[in-house]
C-alpha cells in the first residue's frame, strides 16, 4: 500500500502504510506505545482539557468526559464500547491520510478512521498532519453527539456524487470548515467544535480571541467556494448558530447545481471578505 498524496499540503506525509488492508485500516497495536508516548499524551490532554472548559462547546465537553482518556493513549476497543451503543460509530485504525474514496466509504458506514501514531515532542504546539491526539481527542468526543454522528454519515454518502461531478474540493471544504475548523454560537458567545482547532492549544485561542481573524456566519455555498491550506492557522472561520444547523442547511440543498455553477471557478482566498458580508464580530449577539 503506497502513501497517498494530498494537494492541500506542501509537507511530506508520514505513516507506515505497508501492511495496511485494502481499506487502509491497520491494527492499533496499543502495546507498542512507549511510556514516553503515554506521558506525552497525558501532557497534551492536560493542556487541551484545561482550554476545553472555556473554549469548547457543551457537546464536546460532555463527549470528552464520557471517553475518560486522560491517563494515557486510549484503546480504540474501549472507545468503541462507548460509541457503538450511543451513536453506532466504530473507530478503525489507519496509518495517516487515506484516499478520499476510502475515507468517504468509512464515514458512510459509520466507521471513523483514527491515525495510530503520536506526534513528536517538538510538535506539541502545532502539527500539519493528523495524529492520534488530533483524531481521538479532537474528533471522537463529537461522535457521541447525535447531530454530528448523523451528519458525518450523510457526508460520507455524498462523496460519491461529488467525485463523479469532479467537485470533490467543494465538498471537502464543508468538512474542513465545520468538522475540522468549525465554530458555533452558544450561550451568547462563540465556542469551538472543530477537531483541528480543539486539538491545538495555539489555534484554540487564536480562533476565538484574535481580533484580526475573519469569522463569518455559516452559509453552505460560501463555505464550498472558500479555499484553504492545511499548513497554518486558518484565516477564515465559519460560525454555526447551533449544531443542528449543520444538517438543516445542507439536507435541503441541491448540491448538483452548486457544483455545476462553481466547480470551475477559482476559490475565494481564505481571509477574503466579499462585498456585502458582515463579519461575525459585527453581528448582534
C-alpha positions as CSV (number, residue, x, y, z in Angstrom):
1,X,0.0,0.0,0.0
2,X,1.5,3.3,-1.1
3,X,1.4,6.6,0.9
4,X,-1.4,8.7,-0.6
5,X,-0.9,12.3,-1.8
6,X,-2.7,15.5,-0.9
7,X,-3.0,18.7,-2.8
8,X,-3.6,20.8,0.3
9,X,-0.2,20.4,2.0
10,X,3.3,21.2,1.0
11,X,4.7,18.8,3.6
12,X,5.7,15.2,3.1
13,X,3.2,12.8,4.8
14,X,4.3,10.2,7.3
15,X,2.8,6.9,8.3
16,X,3.5,3.1,7.9
17,X,1.3,2.1,5.0
18,X,2.9,-1.3,4.4
19,X,0.7,-4.0,5.6
20,X,-2.5,-1.9,5.6
21,X,-5.6,-3.6,4.3
22,X,-7.4,-2.6,1.1
23,X,-9.5,-0.1,3.1
24,X,-6.3,1.3,4.6
25,X,-7.1,0.0,8.1
26,X,-4.4,-1.2,10.4
27,X,-4.3,-2.6,13.9
28,X,-3.8,0.0,16.7
29,X,-1.0,-2.1,18.3
30,X,-1.7,-0.3,21.6
31,X,1.1,-2.3,23.4
32,X,3.7,-0.7,21.1
33,X,3.2,2.7,22.6
34,X,6.1,3.6,25.0
35,X,5.8,5.1,28.4
36,X,7.2,8.3,26.9
37,X,4.3,8.4,24.4
38,X,1.7,7.9,27.1
39,X,3.4,10.7,29.1
40,X,3.3,12.9,26.0
41,X,-0.4,12.1,25.6
42,X,-1.1,13.0,29.3
43,X,0.6,16.4,28.9
44,X,-1.3,17.1,25.7
45,X,-4.5,16.1,27.3
46,X,-4.0,18.2,30.4
47,X,-3.2,21.3,28.4
48,X,-6.1,21.0,26.0
49,X,-8.7,19.8,28.5
50,X,-8.0,23.0,30.5
51,X,-8.9,25.0,27.4
52,X,-12.0,22.8,26.7
53,X,-13.8,24.1,29.8
54,X,-13.8,27.7,28.5
55,X,-13.4,27.4,24.7
56,X,-15.2,24.2,23.6
57,X,-18.9,23.7,23.0
58,X,-21.0,21.7,25.5
59,X,-21.3,18.6,23.3
60,X,-17.5,18.3,23.1
61,X,-17.1,18.7,26.8
62,X,-19.7,16.1,27.5
63,X,-18.3,13.6,25.0
64,X,-14.7,14.0,26.3
65,X,-15.9,13.3,29.9
66,X,-17.6,10.1,28.7
67,X,-14.5,8.8,27.0
68,X,-12.3,9.2,30.2
69,X,-9.0,9.1,28.4
70,X,-6.8,11.4,30.5
71,X,-4.4,8.8,31.8
72,X,-2.8,7.7,28.5
73,X,-3.3,6.8,24.9
74,X,-6.7,5.3,24.7
75,X,-7.5,1.9,23.3
76,X,-9.9,2.0,20.3
77,X,-11.8,-1.0,21.5
78,X,-12.6,0.7,24.8
79,X,-13.9,3.8,22.9
80,X,-15.9,1.6,20.6
81,X,-17.7,0.0,23.6
82,X,-19.0,3.5,24.4
83,X,-19.6,4.8,20.8
84,X,-21.4,1.8,19.3
85,X,-24.3,1.7,21.7
86,X,-24.6,5.5,21.8
87,X,-24.5,6.5,18.1
88,X,-23.5,3.4,16.1
89,X,-20.0,4.6,15.3
90,X,-16.8,2.4,15.3
91,X,-13.2,3.6,15.3
92,X,-10.8,2.0,12.9
93,X,-7.0,2.5,12.9
94,X,-5.3,4.0,9.8
95,X,-1.6,4.9,9.1
96,X,-2.4,8.5,8.4
97,X,-4.1,10.3,5.5
98,X,-6.1,7.9,3.4
99,X,-7.6,8.3,-0.2
100,X,-10.8,10.3,-0.5
101,X,-12.9,7.4,-1.8
102,X,-11.8,5.2,1.1
103,X,-12.5,7.9,3.6
104,X,-16.0,8.5,2.3
105,X,-16.8,4.8,2.4
106,X,-15.7,4.6,6.0
107,X,-17.9,7.5,7.0
108,X,-20.9,6.3,5.0
109,X,-20.7,3.1,7.1
110,X,-20.2,4.9,10.4
111,X,-16.5,3.9,10.7
112,X,-14.3,6.8,11.8
113,X,-10.6,6.5,10.7
114,X,-8.1,7.3,13.5
115,X,-4.4,7.7,12.9
116,X,-2.4,5.4,15.2
117,X,0.9,7.3,15.6
118,X,1.5,10.1,18.1
119,X,3.3,13.4,17.3
120,X,6.8,14.0,18.5
121,X,7.9,16.2,21.4
122,X,8.8,19.1,19.2
123,X,5.3,19.1,17.6
124,X,3.3,19.7,20.8
125,X,2.1,23.1,19.7
126,X,1.3,22.6,16.0
127,X,1.1,19.6,13.7
128,X,0.3,19.6,10.0
129,X,-0.9,16.0,9.7
130,X,-3.5,14.3,11.8
131,X,-2.1,12.1,14.6
132,X,-3.9,10.0,17.2
133,X,-4.2,13.0,19.5
134,X,-5.8,15.1,16.8
135,X,-8.1,12.3,15.6
136,X,-9.1,10.9,19.0
137,X,-9.1,13.9,21.3
138,X,-10.4,16.3,18.6
139,X,-13.0,14.2,16.8
140,X,-14.2,11.3,18.9
141,X,-16.0,13.3,21.6
142,X,-18.2,14.8,18.9
143,X,-19.1,11.4,17.5
144,X,-21.2,11.0,20.7
145,X,-23.3,14.0,19.6
146,X,-26.3,12.7,17.6
147,X,-26.2,15.6,15.1
148,X,-22.5,15.2,14.3
149,X,-22.9,11.4,14.2
150,X,-25.7,11.7,11.6
151,X,-24.0,14.5,9.6
152,X,-20.8,12.5,9.1
153,X,-22.7,9.5,7.7
154,X,-24.6,11.8,5.3
155,X,-21.3,13.5,4.4
156,X,-19.7,10.1,3.6
157,X,-22.6,9.2,1.3
158,X,-22.3,12.5,-0.5
159,X,-18.7,11.8,-1.5
160,X,-19.5,9.5,-4.5
161,X,-21.6,12.2,-6.2
162,X,-19.0,14.9,-5.6
163,X,-16.3,12.7,-7.1
164,X,-18.5,11.8,-10.1
165,X,-19.1,15.5,-10.8
166,X,-15.5,16.5,-10.4
167,X,-16.4,18.7,-7.4
168,X,-14.6,16.9,-4.5
169,X,-12.7,20.1,-3.4
170,X,-16.1,21.8,-2.9
171,X,-17.4,19.1,-0.7
172,X,-14.1,18.8,1.2
173,X,-14.4,22.5,2.2
174,X,-17.7,21.7,4.0
175,X,-15.9,19.1,6.2
176,X,-12.8,21.4,6.6
177,X,-14.7,24.5,7.8
178,X,-17.1,22.5,10.1
179,X,-15.8,19.2,11.4
180,X,-12.2,20.3,11.4
181,X,-12.4,24.1,12.0
182,X,-16.0,24.9,12.9
183,X,-17.2,27.4,15.5
184,X,-20.7,27.5,17.0
185,X,-22.6,30.2,18.8
186,X,-23.5,29.0,22.3
187,X,-24.8,30.9,25.4
188,X,-24.3,34.2,23.7
189,X,-20.6,33.6,22.8
190,X,-18.5,31.6,20.4
191,X,-17.3,28.0,21.1
192,X,-15.1,25.5,19.2
193,X,-16.4,22.2,17.9
194,X,-13.8,21.6,15.1
195,X,-11.2,19.0,15.8
196,X,-8.4,20.9,14.1
197,X,-8.9,23.8,16.5
198,X,-9.6,22.0,19.7
199,X,-6.5,19.7,19.4
200,X,-4.2,22.7,19.1
201,X,-3.7,25.0,22.0
202,X,-2.5,27.8,19.8
203,X,-5.4,27.7,17.4
204,X,-8.0,27.2,20.1
205,X,-7.1,30.6,21.5
206,X,-6.4,32.2,18.1
207,X,-9.7,31.2,16.6
208,X,-11.8,32.8,19.3
209,X,-9.6,35.6,20.6
210,X,-7.6,37.1,17.7
211,X,-9.2,40.3,16.6
212,X,-7.9,40.1,13.0
213,X,-9.4,36.7,12.3
214,X,-12.3,36.7,9.8
215,X,-15.4,34.9,11.3
216,X,-18.4,34.6,9.1
217,X,-21.9,33.2,9.6
218,X,-22.2,29.7,8.1
219,X,-23.6,29.7,4.6
220,X,-23.1,26.5,2.7
221,X,-22.3,27.8,-0.8
222,X,-19.9,30.4,0.6
223,X,-18.1,27.7,2.5
224,X,-17.9,25.4,-0.6
225,X,-16.3,28.3,-2.5
226,X,-13.7,29.2,0.1
227,X,-10.2,27.8,-0.3
228,X,-7.9,26.7,2.4
229,X,-4.4,25.2,3.1
230,X,-3.6,22.8,5.9
231,X,-0.1,24.1,6.8
232,X,-1.1,27.1,9.0
233,X,-3.8,28.6,11.3
234,X,-6.9,29.4,9.4
235,X,-7.7,32.8,8.0
236,X,-11.4,32.3,7.9
237,X,-13.8,30.5,10.3
238,X,-17.5,29.9,9.8
239,X,-19.9,30.1,12.7
240,X,-23.0,27.9,13.1
241,X,-26.0,29.2,15.1
242,X,-26.3,25.7,16.5
243,X,-25.0,22.2,15.7
244,X,-28.4,21.1,14.1
245,X,-27.9,23.9,11.6
246,X,-25.2,21.8,10.0
247,X,-27.8,19.3,8.8
248,X,-30.7,21.6,8.4
249,X,-28.9,23.9,5.9
250,X,-27.4,21.0,3.9
251,X,-30.1,18.4,3.6
252,X,-32.4,20.7,1.6
253,X,-29.5,21.9,-0.6
254,X,-29.3,20.6,-4.2
255,X,-25.6,20.1,-4.5
256,X,-25.7,19.3,-8.2
257,X,-26.4,22.9,-9.5
258,X,-24.0,24.3,-6.9
259,X,-21.2,22.1,-8.2
260,X,-22.1,23.0,-11.8
261,X,-22.0,26.7,-11.1
262,X,-18.9,26.9,-9.1
263,X,-16.6,23.9,-9.5
264,X,-14.6,25.6,-12.3
265,X,-14.3,28.9,-10.5
266,X,-11.2,30.0,-8.6
267,X,-11.8,29.5,-4.9
268,X,-12.3,32.6,-2.8
269,X,-9.0,33.1,-1.0
270,X,-9.0,32.3,2.7
271,X,-9.3,35.5,4.7
272,X,-11.1,37.5,1.9
273,X,-14.2,39.4,2.8
274,X,-16.7,39.8,-0.1
275,X,-18.8,42.9,-0.7
276,X,-21.9,43.0,1.5
277,X,-20.6,40.4,4.0
278,X,-20.7,41.2,7.7
279,X,-18.0,39.5,9.8
280,X,-19.5,37.7,12.8
281,X,-18.0,40.2,15.2
282,X,-20.2,42.9,13.8
283,X,-23.4,40.9,14.2
284,X,-25.8,41.4,17.1
285,X,-25.1,38.6,19.6
